[in-house]
Amino acid sequence: MAPFSDQVRACGLGSSVSLPVQVSGMFNGCLDVYAAEIDYFDAEEMAVLHEIRGDLIFALGNLARDGQPRAPE
């Protein structure tokens, strides 16, 4: 981020984190979170973000499965 640090700070961003979101082994996107404070994301914040990412992956996986045809019971 060094080449862009002046531009990023000018926008009021001090910290960012980007966590990949993969469902069924396929990359679906990223959970990107920004904060104005520098070094905002400590271990506790990261643990919460990883939990949120896990919940998102779980929900997306359920949506993907619900969209697939099911075998008759």
C-alpha positions, 0 to 999 in steps of 0.5 A: 500500500506504500505507493498509494498511502498518501492518496488513501489517507487523503480519503480518510482511510487509515486501515483496511483488511481484505478477506477472501471468500471461497465457496465450494473451492471457488473464489467468490469475492472478498470481504473488505473492511476499512477504518479511519484509524491507523492500525485499527484491526487488532487481534480481537477485531480480526477474530470478529471479521473472520467469524463474519467471513465464516458466516458469509461463506456458510450463507453463500454455500446454503444459497448455492445448494438451495439453487441446485436440484435435489433428488426425489425423496 
